[in-house]
Amino acid sequence: MTSKVEIKLNTTDVSRESNYGIIHTQWNKAVVQILLENTKKELISQGVAADNINCTEVPGAFELPYAAKKMIQQGNLDVIIALGAIIKGETYHF
């Protein structure tokens, strides 16, 4: 079963000059790839240069906060966006 949810965000605070870091997971790639593509599209539509969007892939959702911390410590990004999907199935996620 698939469903589509349309979310309108207030993008008045999107800075065109800022450097954006997007961390995304390898796991559940079919879902996460759509999130990633649409996030990049939205940033570019708001005037952010593609060169100011830096993407990093991590294995799964568990690694997202660690990758975010590493990006923060590097100090060259103004915004960090984390994308992942945990889908209930046979594997426990805790």
N, C-alpha and C positions, 0 to 999 in steps of 0.2 A: 504494500500500500504506500503510495506516495502522496504527499500533500504539499501545497505551495503556500507559503506565508509571505505576504508583502509587508515589509517594514519600511516606514519612512523615517529617516533620521534627520535631525537638525544638523545641517552641514555648514552653517554659517561660521563655525569656528575652525574650519579646515584651513590650515595655513599652506599656501602654495609653495613657500620657501622651505618648509620643514622637511626633515628627512624621516621617512617612515620605515619601520622594520615590521615585516609580517612573518610570523612564525607559523608554520602549518605542519600538520601531521601527515605521515605516509599512510597510516592506518585509516581505513574507511575512505580511501582515495576518491572514490566516485562522488561522495558527498563533499569532501573537503576541497576537491579541485573546483567545484562549482562555487563554493564560498570564496576561494582564493581569486578566481577569475572575476567574480562580481565585486569583490573588495577593491581589486586593482582598477577595474573599470570605473567604479564610483570615485575613487581618488583622482584618477585622470580626468574624469568629467568635471571635477571641482577645480581643475587647474593645476594639480600636482604633476610635476614632470616625472615621466617614467624612470628617469635616472635617480630620482629621489625616493624610489620605492625599492627596498632591499628585502628579498625573500630568503628565508632559511627553512629547510625541512628537517623535522625531527621524527624519530620512529613512531611515537604515540603521544597521547594526551598527558601521560605522566611526565614526559620530558619538557612540556611547554613552560612551566614556571622556571625551570633551570635554564632553559635557553633565553627566556626573558631576562633573567638576572644577569646572564653573561652579556646580553646586548646592552643592558643598562650600564654595566661596568665598563664597556668599551667607550661609552660616552659620546658617540658620534650620531646618535639617533634622538629625535625629539619625541617620537610617538612609536609605541610598540603595540601591535595588534596580534593576538593569538587566535588561531583558527584550528578547531579539531571537532571531532564528533565521536561520542561514545554511544553505541547502539546496543540496546539490551539484547543479549543472546545467551549462548551457553557459557561464555567466559565471565567470571566475576571481576568487577573493576573496583577494587578497594585495597 
